[in-house]
Amino acid sequence: MSSGSAAPLGVTERVRRSLGELSKAERKVARALLSGPPTIGLESVSELAARAEVSGPTVSRFVSRLGFDNYAGFQRALREDLSARVLSPVEVYRSHLADSDHTPLGLAGTALADAVTGTLAQLSPPDFERAVTLLADERHRVLVTGGWTSHLLAAMLTSLLRPFRHGVLHVQSLAAERAAALADLRRRDTVVLFDYRRYERDTFEFARLAHERGGRLVLLTDPWLSPIADLADAVLPAQVDGPSPFEILTPTVALVETLATDVARRLGATGTERLDQYGSIADQWVRPYGAQVHPDHDPPLATTHHTEDQDT
């Protein structure tokens, strides 16, 4: 892979991005694919046409719009997507063990840089803009949650947003915490979800219930798209394949930082004022090493008294 190259868009993402360019009949095909089981696209042309209540030629025009030469090519790409989507961590790990000729240091720099560049280059500008708008809307709270590993990314986004705007909450991936968050959810609150293959059912249920209660969803996911994408107002996919036997977080970290940076820019003077207030409070607990201690305002640091016996 050359520097800055991007992996091909998955079929589902191609379908999702095409919605604004399709005819009314073609959009019915797209909606059938996006709202039903992922295997719907593996049915025959006539079966898919019947599901979408359109003609066979409409299905053919639809796959052509997506950039495929024919329906067979569309189905080949879809099969590859479905196989990658359900790849288990064990299978990813084994595939990397089979190719262990290169050292991690020799691969990491270029591969991670390519993954970051490819992720940012492939983002849908309308989706990114929508996500920034939702996160910068201080009339409504922001709730952020993730899964087994992606809870780390959720915590990172929360910590980056809190200094610039109020009402940002990290919802731990525990049933009791999510239930409480849903009970307190207000209409039009923004819910940010991190969900990656293999997609977590409890995260999907949390998203579904938040959607039903009027929450606006921002999804950060992988190129094959979590099922939450069907409910989300903005979908931000990131590459996860890299130079390790684990799904890499680096591209999503870059995406989180880019997102938070643009939210801070959008908040402008309001964000700066909040940051000043936040910083003045935090400074009472966080002091740079070597800073002067003011005897009237700062408690003395704890000291340890040594005797000659202790020193020997």
Stockholm file with secondary structure:
# STOCKHOLM 1.0

chainA/1-312         MSSGSAAPLGVTERVRRSLGELSKAERKVARALLSGPPTIGLESVSELAARAEVSGPTVSRFVSRLGFDNYAGFQRALREDLSARVLSPVEVYRSHLADSDHTPLGLAGTALADAVTGTLAQLSPPDFERAVTLLADERHRVLVTGGWTSHLLAAMLTSLLRPFRHGVLHVQSLAAERAAALADLRRRDTVVLFDYRRYERDTFEFARLAHERGGRLVLLTDPWLSPIADLADAVLPAQVDGPSPFEILTPTVALVETLATDVARRLGATGTERLDQYGSIADQWVRPYGAQVHPDHDPPLATTHHTEDQDT
#=GR chainA/1-312 SS CCTTCCCCCCHHHHHHHHGGGSCHHHHHHHHHHHHSCGGGGGSCHHHHHHHHTSCHHHHHHHHHHTTCSSHHHHHHHHHHHHHHHTCCHHHHHHHHHTCCCSCHHHHHHHHHHHHHHHHHHHSCHHHHHHHHHHHTCTTSCEEEECCTTTHHHHHHHHHHHTTTSSCEEECCSSHHHHHHHHHHCCTTCEEEEECCSSCCHHHHHHHHHHHHTTCEEEEEECTTCCGGGGTCSEEEECCCCCSSSSCCCHHHHHHHHHHHHHHHHHHHHHHHHHHHHHHHHHTTTCCCTTCCCCTTTSCCCCCCCCCHHHHC
#=GC SS_cons         CCTTCCCCCCHHHHHHHHGGGSCHHHHHHHHHHHHSCGGGGGSCHHHHHHHHTSCHHHHHHHHHHTTCSSHHHHHHHHHHHHHHHTCCHHHHHHHHHTCCCSCHHHHHHHHHHHHHHHHHHHSCHHHHHHHHHHHTCTTSCEEEECCTTTHHHHHHHHHHHTTTSSCEEECCSSHHHHHHHHHHCCTTCEEEEECCSSCCHHHHHHHHHHHHTTCEEEEEECTTCCGGGGTCSEEEECCCCCSSSSCCCHHHHHHHHHHHHHHHHHHHHHHHHHHHHHHHHHTTTCCCTTCCCCTTTSCCCCCCCCCHHHHC
//
